Structure formats: C-alpha cells, structure tokens
C-alpha cells in the first residue's frame, strides 16, 4: 500500500510540473506569435528554479484582455521617431522653402518682364516715328542720290512704314467711336451682365493676341519677300487691310474693357469691382490643379506679365478719364487710390498663390524663374546681333503675346480727347514731354541691355548668341531650294558645318552694331550645271563612332544623378531655347 501511495504522489508531482512548464512557456509563445520577438528564448534558470518574475513582467506589459484605460494610456504615452523617414520630411521642408522663395523669384521675373513691355511700348511713341521719318526721307531723296541698290527701302524700313500707316489709320478710325456713349451704354447694364461681358472680353483679348501677331508677321513677310520667288500669297494690300482691321477691332475691345473697369470704379456700392477682383481668384482654380511642365509654366509666366502690364495701362486710362471729368482735381486721385491699390494687389496675390502651388504640385524648384528671365534676356541680346532676324518689339510680342499697336492707338485716342492742346506753350510742353519719353526709352534700353548681358552670362548662353541658323532647317521647310544646295553628310555636327566665331564679351560692338542685310535671299545669276557641280565641297571626314556618344551620355547621366540640381537645370535651358521665337504666347506648348 505504501508503494502505491508513493507512486500516486510522484505522478501528481509530475503532472504539476508539466502544467507549470506549460504555464511558463505560454507567454513566450504568445509573444512569438504576436511578432514582438523573433525567437522564443528559454526561461532564465537560477539555482534550479525558473525566473517566473520575468514572465509576469511581460504579462503586465502585454495583457491578454483589451480595455479602454489601456488604449487611452497607450495613446497618451506612445512615441514615434521622425528620423526613421528622414528623406520624406526633408523633401517636405524643401517644398515649404520653395514656396517661401516663389514670391521673390516671381517678382524678379515680373519686374524684368514689365520693363521689357515698357520698352516695347515706348518704342511705338518714340523711335518708331523717327524711323518712319527716316524712311520717308530716303524715298524723297532717292531720285537725287540715284538708285544704287536692288530695293527702294530696306526690309526693316518697310516694316516701320507699315507699322506707322497702321497706327495712323487706326487712330483716325478711333475718332468715330464715342467713348462717352460706350461708357453710358455699359453703365446701364446689370451687374451680372457686366461680369459676364468682362469675362468674355478677357477671353476675346487672348484670342486676338494669339492671332494678331501672326497677321502682322504675314504682312511684314509679304511686303519684304524677294520678288524673284514664285508668288504664293494674296498680295500686300489684302494683308494690309486685314492688319488694319485687326488692330482696329482689338483697340475697340480694349476700349470696352477700360469702360467696364471705369464703370466698376464709379459704382457706388463697389459690388462690380469686387466681383471683377474675385474673377482673378477663379483663375487659381483653373490652373493650379493641372499638370504643368517647365515650358508650360514659362508660357503662363509670360502671359501673366502681359496681363499685368495691360491692367496697368487700363488703370492709367481709367484715371485719365476720371481726372478729366473732375477738371483735373488732384483730390479725386486720392479718392481713386484705394480702388487702384486693390486691383494691383489682387493681381500680385493671385499670381503668387498660383505659381506657388503650381511649382509645389509639379515638383518645380524656384530656380526655374531665373532661367525664364535668362531666356527673355537672351531674346533682347540676340536682337542686337548682326544676324538678328526680327525687331525686339516683335519678339516680345511673340514671346509674351503683348502687341503694342492696339494699346498704343487707344492710349493716343484717350490722351488726345482728355488733354486739350492750344497755343505755342502747349505745343512746347508736348515737345518737351516727347523728349522726356525718348530719354526714358533710351535709358530703359541701356539698363535692360546691361542686365540682360549679365543674365545671359550667368546662364552660360553666350555661345548660343553667335550660332547661325543651320541650312538643314531651311532645306527641310523648302525642299525645292534644298535641291540647289550642296548635300552635306547626315552625321555631320553643327560645329563642323558652321564654325563658331570667337566669343566676345557682351559689351562689345557686336551687341549694338547694325544687323547686316542678308544676301542669300536673292538667287545668284544662272550658270551652267556643269560649272555648278564641282562647286560643292567634298564631304568632310565621317563623324565619330556612336560608341563615344553613348559613353558620353552615360557619363552625363552619372553626373546628373550625382547632382540633382544639374539634372534639373540642364535640360531646362535647352528646352527654353528650343522654343520657337515665332510662337505666340497664346499657342499651347506641349
């Protein structure tokens, strides 16, 4: 009996030991299943006894049953470490810094662009009449001096005469439009109708600007095209009539805009002016949430420069009309100052918000605006070269969509109707005012040229100033003329085709010298085909193999990966310079 009782006691002890071991292993198994620890360790053994206190501490930290108190305590005491995702937070901080830099960089671009528009606008009032006068003197003195050339006038003089004729005809036609009647007609409309009219006028102004410079360019080229070529146009006179009709209609449209703005200024409750200012904030909704590339942002920046300058001229017209109605009382100018300040400040705030969020959503840095400014400066400096193909005022019109002729015709019409000139003293004041405008134009041009040379030098664009247009582009456009030229190897580089002249500093005589007339527009005298055949040069040595080009591209990719700023800026300069300068700002660039 004693043996049986002892055996039962041993079996009970074994069962208790087994249950204790299971109870001790269960928390570690639960921790292993929950993922808190990777490997289930053995319980620490001390003098033959297992350390149960460690398991109990783990049980207190990880209780099996959830409770509201434990959840609240976990929410109040849990921690996190931002350094575990350092790259993401650094990028977010750089975005904030970019948005903080946008107002400064954008206003630098806007200020430079506004002075460019002022330069092109003052050209119409100051230098264009003098150039037209010189062209007329050449026509009058041509019989005395003798005909010693193939043209009566140079192409630039022909374009100047056409601009002067268009301006004079549109100004004479604007006299038949009654500004006061238009003002009262607009004032009799309701506020909602005027708001709709103003939006329609803004859309029509963009459409007119988009198509207007094409009409003027077609007229200039038709009038100066070499006559030896086969005629494929409708003639100079139809193009001239189209240009006059366009400038007149655009001037009427801007006059209606000025009248609507004047009605908003003179309204008692200022509700129309508030609605018109809120229209600028609607522009944010239409542009911020769209995908923009760097070229598209450059297009929008140019459009904003043009809109801001046009709004300034419209405010000038409104102030002139109101000051005339109040007998030029200076006290009324201070009455209008809060409204003028509200219009200007709303334009600036909307542009800053719009560009800040566009650059944020499209991951564009603030340094891109300095590249835009360098591209505009490149247009100004290139128009001073000997091989310049266009006047600078026309290049500004094509780049920004700003056409000065309609705005100039309207401003002359408003000034002539607002300011009465009688007597010798009044004409003397007008002459002195003209001399002041000429001085302002010359000073503005000198300062802009110096700043533009600095911007071009900073952007490393000096070499592109001396690049001549390659013959391949013209041969692709005119395949009939390409057959007469000597064939060139397809793999020949631009550096082998056209030797670049040595670089000279921007302040040298090549920047301000007169452009040389092109002699290749007129075909040479006909010769025999046998004598023309050996005139072609033998092909130059073959270009380098493609392997070297691939290796260079790989090295460049390595450099751009090492320096992300270089990767961001290098293709942008090429893209901005590859944009056709004859593309109006209103056309979409994809």
Secondary structure, 3 states (H helix, E strand, C coil): CHHHHHHHHHHHHHHHHHHHHHHHHHHHHHHHHHCCCCCCCCCCEECCEECHHHHHHHHHHCCCCCCHHHHHHHHHHCCCCHHHHHHHHHHHHHHHHHHHHHHHHHHHHHHHHHHHHHHHHHHHHCHHHHHHHHHHHHHHHHHHHCCCCCCCCCHHHHHHHHHHHHHHHHHHHHCCCCHHHHHHHHHCCCHHHHHHHHHHHHHHHHHHHHHHHHHHHHHHHHHHCCCCCCCCCCCHHHHHHHHHHHHHHHHHHHHHHHHHHHHHHHCCCCHHHHHHHHHHHHHHHHHHCCCCCHHHHHHHHHHHHHHHHHHHHHHHHHHHHHHHHCCCCHHHHHHHHHHHHHHHHHHHHHHHHHHHHHHHHCCCCCCHHHHHHHHHHHHHHHCCCCCCCCCHHHHHHHHHCCCHHHHHHHHHHHHHHHCCCCHHHHHHHHHHHHHHHHHHHHHHHHHHHHHHHHHHHHCCCHHHHCCCCCHHHHHHHCHHHHCCCCCCCCCCCHHHHCCCCCCCCCCCHHHHCCCCCCCCCCCCCCCCHHHHHCCCCCCCCCCCCHHHHHHHHHHHHHHHHHCHHHHHHHHHHHHHHHCCCCCCCCCCCC
